[in-house]
Amino acid sequence: MAKKQILIICGEPSGELHASLLVSAIKKINPEIRIAGVGSSLLAQAGAEIIYDTKGLSVMGLVDVLKKLHKFFILKSLILEKVRQGKFDAVICVDFSGFNLRLAKAINNRIPVIYYVSPQVWASRKGRVKTIKRYIRKMIVLFEFEKEFYRKYGIQADCVGHALLDIVRPGMEKDELLHKLSLTKDKPIIALLPGSRKQEIKKILPVMLKAAQIINKKISAQFVIAKPSQTSWDVYDRIINKFNLAVKFMEGKTYDALNIADLALVCSGTAVLEAAIMQKPFLIIYKMGLLNYLFYRPQVKIPYIGIVNIVAGKKIVPEFIQFNASPDKIAAKTLEILNNRVELERMRSELAAVKSSLGLPGAAHRAAKIIVDFLQN
């Protein structure tokens, strides 16, 4: 029997994390399955043969998409040609819906397309559900509410829980890290998580730093910035030099930064769920270019942007989005929460409930088992 060959496609750092965990799990279940990947170094380390390196392909907003449109056309043509040549038995799409759903439509059921990490059709552009129903053979989701959403449209989705439950944990003891960074327990520590994309950092980090300056005038606080390993230092250096503020950088140690913090300011995205899993009180902050905001905002049909609030079905974490993301408002809410033990405990308790709703560890293994079984049938 010929060895099964699959292609896995991701285009964002968060999606690549899920994809890499999935590839590792598939390889453990069946090492004979050959996996090609559209991704980067993380996917390669997991055991995929990279046929297209997506470094620099991540986009944020309509303008950025238009700038990189030619790259998407080249990638789509490359994949479709390999599909025509019979290179793969299945394609696994991981998030990256702007590209992946168009690709699935172009593949047009010539081979099975499996989707892992659902597009956020429940938040905006529900018309994409029709594309999913017609061109996606197997849907694997992370949240129970997504499974219920698809059920209403006659689509069977398997919910496996969230893979972050397996990896979100600090790497160092808190006291050891505080000593290493010359931080003290006597003053509150505030972690700043401004995102992983350059465009996000440029928009959000200055807002966080201005809020930090305001906070520092009211109380003596300590600030740490969690920097993703894959993000260049240049963007941080250009911003931080404009502020008279003492900050500590922690590269590739987001979970340690959250662990030592009393509260965090977090860019909306994967980090929101990471903070929730660690049950760390935080504020959600997001800002994009005005043109992108005016284009995307009317498409969003749910009241919240943070996944913790969406999962909870209510606002358990404050959100400061676009025009509301002012340093004064963020600083005021930060000080209000830090000075209110009851509020801090409420947030920890409700974040614990969100964490428990994510299922049990082992999500990537469960997803891999579904995929391997599907390929064998």
N, C-alpha and C positions, 0 to 999 in steps of 0.2 A: 504494500500500500504506500502511495506517495506521501511524503511528509506534507502536512498542512502548512500553508504560508499565509500570513496575515499582514496587513498594513495598518499601523496605528498612527493617527494624525492629531497633533495638538499644536497650538500656536501661541499660547500664553504661558508664563511661568507657573501659574497656579494649575493650569491644565496639564502641563508637563509633569508636575509633581504627581498628580493622580495617574497619569499615563505610565510613569516610571514604576510606581508601586504595582500597577496592574500587570505590566510586563514581567516584573520579578515574580509575581504570584503565578502567572501563566507558565513561566519557565519551571517553577517548582512542581507544578502539577504535571506538566508534560514538556520535558526538555527538548523533545523532538520537533515541536512546533517552531517554525522559522518566523521571525518577526522583523519586518522592515519598519522604519519609523520616519515620520516627518516631525522633527523635534530638534533637540540640541544635546548638550553634553550629559544632562541628567538621564535622558532616555537611552543614550548610548551606554552609560554605566550600568543601566538595568539589564542590558543584553539585546537591545534592538540595533539593527544595522541601519544607520541613518542614510536615507537616500536624498534628503533635502534638509539642510540646516536652517532652522527658523530663527536663529539669533538675529535680532533687529527687525523681525517681522511683526512683533506685537504692535497693535494699533489702539489708539484712543480717540474716538470721535470721527466724524465724517471727513474732515479735512485730511486727517492722517491716513484714512483709508484710501482717499483719492491719490495721495502722494505715492502710495505703495501698490496701486492697482495693478501695474504691469507685473510686479512680482507674484501677485495672486494668480494672474492669468498664466504665467509660466508654470507655477506649481500645479495648477489645475490640469493643464495640458500634459504635464509629466505623469501625473497620477492616472489620468484617463488612458494614456498610451499604454501604461503598464497593465491596466485592467483589460484593455483590448488584447494585449499579448497573453493574457491568461496567467499573469504572474501571481495573483492572489486568490485565495479561497474566500476571503472576507475582508472587509475594511472596518476598522473600529475608529469612530470619530469621538474625540474627547473635547467637550465644550467647544469653543472657537466657532460659534454657530454661524456667524456671517459668512464664513468660508465653507464650513462643513455641510450645512444644509444645501447650499448651491451645488456642492460636489455630489452629494447623495442624489440630488435630482438629475444631474448629468450622468451618473452611473446608471440610473434608470433600471434598477433591479437586475442588472446583468450578473452581479454577485451580491451576496447579502451585505447590508450595511448595518452595523451594530452601533448604537449611540450610548456612550458612558459619560455621565455628568450632563444632565439635560440642559438644553437651551432654556432661558428664562421666559418661556412662552406664557407662563402664568402671570408675568409682570407686564409684558408689553407684546404687541404684534401677535395676538392669538391666532391670526390667520396662518401662521407657520405650522400650526397643528395639522393642517391638511397635508402639508409637505411631509411631515413626520409620519402620518398615517399611511401615506402612499409609498414612501421611499425608504423608510427605516424598518428593518425586519425585526430588530430586537432593541428595546429601550431599557436601560439600566439606570436607575435614579438613586440619589443620595438621601432624599427626604420623603417621609411618608405622605406629606401633603402633595408632593409631586405625583406620587402613585395614584392618589385619589383624583387629582386634577385630570390625569390622562384617562382614568377609568370613565369619567363623565363623557369623554369623547370616543369611547369604544376602543381605546388603546390599552393593551395589557403592558404594564411596566413592572419590572422587578425592582424592589427597593432593597439595597444592600447595606444602607447606613453610610457613615462618613469615614473615609480613610484617615482623616486627620486625628481621629481618636487613637490611632496606633503610633503616631509620631510626635504629637504635641506634648513635650515634657522638657523641662530645663536640663541642661547638660552639666551644670555646676551647682554646688551647694550655695545657698544664698549668702551666707556669711563670708565664704571664701571669695565670692565674686565682689561683694561690697568692699572687702579689703583690697582686692586687686585693682578696683577702680577708684579707690580712695573716697568712697561714699560712706555716709554715716546713717545710722538708723534714727538719729535725732531730728532729721529734717525730712519732710515728705519727698519721695522720688516720683517723678512724672515721666513716663516713657512716651516718646513721640514715634509713631509708626506712619510715615507719610506716603507709603505705597512702594511699589517696585518699578513702575514705569517712569521714565524721565519726565513725561508730560505731567503725570500726577504729582511728582515731587516738586516740580517747578511751580505748580499752582497751590499745593497744599502745605508744603514745608514752611514757606514764608508766613502763612496764616498761623501755623502752630507756634513758630518762633516769636511772632508778635504777641500772641496770647501768653506765651511763656514769660516774656518781658513784663507784661502787665501783672501776671501772677507773682513774679519775683519782687515787684514793688509792694505787694501786700503781705507776702510771707516769704520766709527764706526757704526756697525749694531747690531741689537738685533735678537736673534733666539729663535723660539719656536718649539718644537717637538710635533706633534699630535700623541698620542698613543691610539690605539684601546683598549677598555675595556677588550676584550677577550684575549689580548696578554700578556704573562707573562713579568714581570719586568726584569727577569734574563737576557734576551737577550740584553736589553737596557743597563743594568748596566755594563755588560762585555765590551760593545763597548764604551760607553761614558767615562768610566774611563781612556781610552787610549788617550783622547783628552783634551788639555788645552783650553777649550772653555766654556764660560758661556751660558747655555741654560735653557729655562723654559719648563717644561713638562706640557701638557694639556691632561689628560686622558679622553677618551670618549667625547671629545669636538672638533671634527674635524672642524665643521662648525664655531665655535667661533674662532678657530685658523686661519682659512682662512679669517674670517671677519676682524680681527685686522691686518692681514699681508698686506704689500705693494706688495709682490711677494711671490710665493711659489715654492718649489722644490718638485715635486710629482712623486711617483712611478706609473708607468703605471698600470691602473686597474680602479676600480670604482671611486677612488678619483679624477681621471682626469675629469670625468663627474661632480662630485660634485664641483670641482673648477670652471668648465665652467659654471655651473648653478649659481654660486655666482659671475660670471664674474670677477674672480680674475686672473690677469696675472700670468703665471706660466711656468715652464720648465718641460718636461717629462723626467724621468730618469728610466732606467731599465737595470739590469744586472743579469745574472744567471751563474751557473757553466758552465765551458767550454764544457764539454761533452753534457750537455743538450742543450746548444746553437748550437753546431755543428749538433745535431740531429734535432732540431726543425726549425732552420733558413731556410733550403732549402724548407721546406713545406709552408712557408709564401709567398703568391703570390701578396701581395699588398704593396705599397711603404711606408705606415705609420703603426705605432703600436698604437698610441694614438687614442682613439675613437673620440675625437673632430676633429682631422685631417681627419679621415675616413669619418665622417658625413659631414664635410665641403667640402671634395673632394680636399683639398689642405692643405699645411702646414701652419696653423695659430699659432701653438705653437711649439717652438723648441723641437726636440727629441734628447736625448743623450743615445744611446743604445749600450750595451756591450763594445766593444773596444773604442767606441767614448765617453763612459761615464767616462771621465777623470775629476778629480777635477779642473784642470787648465782651461779646456774648459768651464766647467759649471760655474765656478766663473767669467770668462771673459764675458760670455753671460749674466749672472745675472747683473753684473755691467753695461754692455752696455744698457740693457733694463731699469734698474733703473734710469739711467742718461738721458733717452730719453722720454720725455713726449709724443711725437707724437707716438712712438712705444707702450707705455703703453696704450694710448687711442685706437690705432688700435686694439690691442689685446682684450680690453674690448668690443669694438664694434663688432668684429667678434665672440667673445664668446657669446655675446647677441644674435647674429643671430643663432648660434648653439642651444642655449637654446630655442629660439622660434620655431625651427624645431622639437623639441621633443614633440610637441603637448600640450594639456591642462592638468592641474591637474586631478586626478581621474583615472589614468591608472589601478591601482589594482582593482577598482570597475568595470571598463569596462571589464577587463579580467575575473573577477568573474562572471559577468553577462553572458558572452559567455559560460563559463563552466557550470553554473547552467542550462542555456537554453539547452545546449548540453545533459546534463544528463537527462533532462525531455523529450527529444524527443525519 
